[in-house]
Amino acid sequence: MGCSGCRVRFNFGKVLSKVSVFFTMVLIFTYFFYCLTGFCDSAPRTLYSQQNLDYDILDDHRRILEDLRPPPRLLPDAPEPHRNRTGSADAPEQVDAPGPHGAKESVQSNGIPVSNTFGIKRFPQAIIIGVKKGGTRALLEFLRIHPDVRAVGAEPHFFDRFYDRGLEWYRNMMPRTLDGQITMEKTPSYFVTKEAPSRVCTMNCQTKLIVVVRDPVTRAVSDYTQTLSKNPGLPSFQSLALKNSSTGLIDTTWSAVRIGLYAKHLENWLQYFPLSHFLFVSGERLVSDPAGEMGRVQDFLGLKRVVSDKHFYFNQTKGFPCLKKPEGSSRPRCLGKSKGRPHPEIPAEVLQRLRDFYRPFNHRFYQMSGQDFGWD
Ligand SMILES: Nc1ncnc2c1ncn2[C@@H]1O[C@H](COP(=O)(O)OS(=O)(=O)O)[C@@H](OP(=O)(O)O)[C@H]1O
């Protein structure tokens, strides 16, 4: 009697364990089938995060790695694509196109790109198109703190150098975004590239365009400083800026001078985009009042004003505002050494000559943009 009771209990236990194994298998297969058909991607983020507890941690890790990584070759001090007579501009330069997100994507130990698991790669809805040495890196890094902005770290240079690679190549460069997030990139040379406006419009004529402008004289000196840092044998600023020292005529073929003719470049863009698609950010105010300028940028992009005073502190050593908590990191960080470096001393009369030269162009630019930047 006792023994047959044991057998019944024993059999019941066996059946129970078989049933639970069966249901577990059914659950596992259902889950895999669900994921294989792509539904995991469309699951609400919280649910998805719970199922993949380490996903967000890995994504943060990827962002941190991106921050710590030395800037990719094209960025942010990428030499101009063309080398001029000084040997510092206007000859095509052999550069590798950046990979998606500007450099190699972080890869998990199983070889799957970490950032490859959710969201969609979209064309940028907003692009920082210029100007070189205006403060474009600072603006992009400040924007990246915003949870609704995802941006490519490197400069893709699609609309100037790599257009023949096609729009799909470009889209593939973009980070994945969730609905409601804005995709962005910055390539300051777009502003001075003749073909760029029509090409951007071919992608999307509704694209929002941000131009960080800075006093063209200081901008030219900053540009020269960058080239000099790579080529210490470069002729003096004045010998490059002036056609002839006795006449004092400005050499507008020198790219460091030409880039500062903002009215001329803007005219080209206005043939394809209405003024309402542009936001002109003051490079000077981005340094003196970063939060104020970021308020304008967030409004223009239709974003909640998340980036504010509390994100910045002024670093006395650097002499520039820095971020208390950059994207993906909890430690304060300033921009790299190539941003905010000391400029060489330029003779006052050369600077004055350049100031006089730019004045009418600046005034024309104030009229066109509807903003007085107070450079003279
Ligand atoms: N917060 C902060 N930190 C450091 N530097 C700052 C910052 N905000 C603006 N700037 C100014 O940005 C100038 C470089 O401009 P870009 O980033 O547009 O340069 S680049 O075109 O991408 O090479 C750089 O020019 P230089 O001062 O000549 O180095 C800076 O003056």
Ligand as a Chemical Component Dictionary entry (heavy atoms), coordinates in Angstrom:
data_LIG
# 
_chem_comp.id                   LIG 
_chem_comp.type                 NON-POLYMER 
_chem_comp.pdbx_formal_charge   0 
_chem_comp.three_letter_code    LIG 
# 
loop_
_chem_comp_atom.comp_id 
_chem_comp_atom.atom_id 
_chem_comp_atom.alt_atom_id 
_chem_comp_atom.type_symbol 
_chem_comp_atom.charge 
_chem_comp_atom.model_Cartn_x 
_chem_comp_atom.model_Cartn_y 
_chem_comp_atom.model_Cartn_z 
_chem_comp_atom.pdbx_ordinal 
LIG N1  N1  N 0 33.650 75.362 -25.097 1  
LIG C1  C1  C 0 34.630 75.492 -25.994 2  
LIG N2  N2  N 0 35.822 74.885 -25.805 3  
LIG C2  C2  C 0 36.806 75.026 -26.723 4  
LIG N3  N3  N 0 36.678 75.729 -27.876 5  
LIG C3  C3  C 0 35.510 76.332 -28.098 6  
LIG C4  C4  C 0 34.446 76.244 -27.178 7  
LIG N4  N4  N 0 33.410 76.961 -27.665 8  
LIG C5  C5  C 0 33.818 77.477 -28.828 9  
LIG N5  N5  N 0 35.083 77.109 -29.076 10 
LIG C6  C6  C 0 35.816 77.532 -30.266 11 
LIG O1  O1  O 0 35.709 76.506 -31.234 12 
LIG C7  C7  C 0 36.770 76.761 -32.157 13 
LIG C8  C8  C 0 36.934 75.564 -33.044 14 
LIG O2  O2  O 0 35.827 75.563 -33.900 15 
LIG P1  P1  P 0 35.284 74.248 -34.587 16 
LIG O3  O3  O 0 34.968 73.228 -33.567 17 
LIG O4  O4  O 0 34.167 74.668 -35.465 18 
LIG O5  O5  O 0 36.540 73.805 -35.442 19 
LIG S1  S1  S 0 36.548 72.786 -36.668 20 
LIG O6  O6  O 0 36.081 73.503 -37.840 21 
LIG O7  O7  O 0 35.710 71.653 -36.328 22 
LIG O8  O8  O 0 37.974 72.422 -36.792 23 
LIG C9  C9  C 0 37.941 77.078 -31.270 24 
LIG O9  O9  O 0 38.826 77.905 -32.003 25 
LIG P2  P2  P 0 40.291 78.278 -31.489 26 
LIG O10 O10 O 0 40.091 79.109 -30.247 27 
LIG O11 O11 O 0 40.918 79.036 -32.567 28 
LIG O12 O12 O 0 40.991 76.985 -31.194 29 
LIG C10 C10 C 0 37.307 77.757 -30.068 30 
LIG O13 O13 O 0 37.517 79.138 -30.005 31 
# 
loop_
_chem_comp_bond.comp_id 
_chem_comp_bond.atom_id_1 
_chem_comp_bond.atom_id_2 
_chem_comp_bond.value_order 
_chem_comp_bond.pdbx_ordinal 
LIG N1  C1  SING 1  
LIG C1  N2  SING 2  
LIG C1  C4  DOUB 3  
LIG N2  C2  DOUB 4  
LIG C2  N3  SING 5  
LIG N3  C3  DOUB 6  
LIG C3  C4  SING 7  
LIG C3  N5  SING 8  
LIG C4  N4  SING 9  
LIG N4  C5  DOUB 10 
LIG C5  N5  SING 11 
LIG N5  C6  SING 12 
LIG C6  O1  SING 13 
LIG C6  C10 SING 14 
LIG O1  C7  SING 15 
LIG C7  C8  SING 16 
LIG C7  C9  SING 17 
LIG C8  O2  SING 18 
LIG O2  P1  SING 19 
LIG P1  O3  DOUB 20 
LIG P1  O4  SING 21 
LIG P1  O5  SING 22 
LIG O5  S1  SING 23 
LIG S1  O6  DOUB 24 
LIG S1  O7  DOUB 25 
LIG S1  O8  SING 26 
LIG C9  O9  SING 27 
LIG C9  C10 SING 28 
LIG O9  P2  SING 29 
LIG P2  O10 DOUB 30 
LIG P2  O11 SING 31 
LIG P2  O12 SING 32 
LIG C10 O13 SING 33 
# 
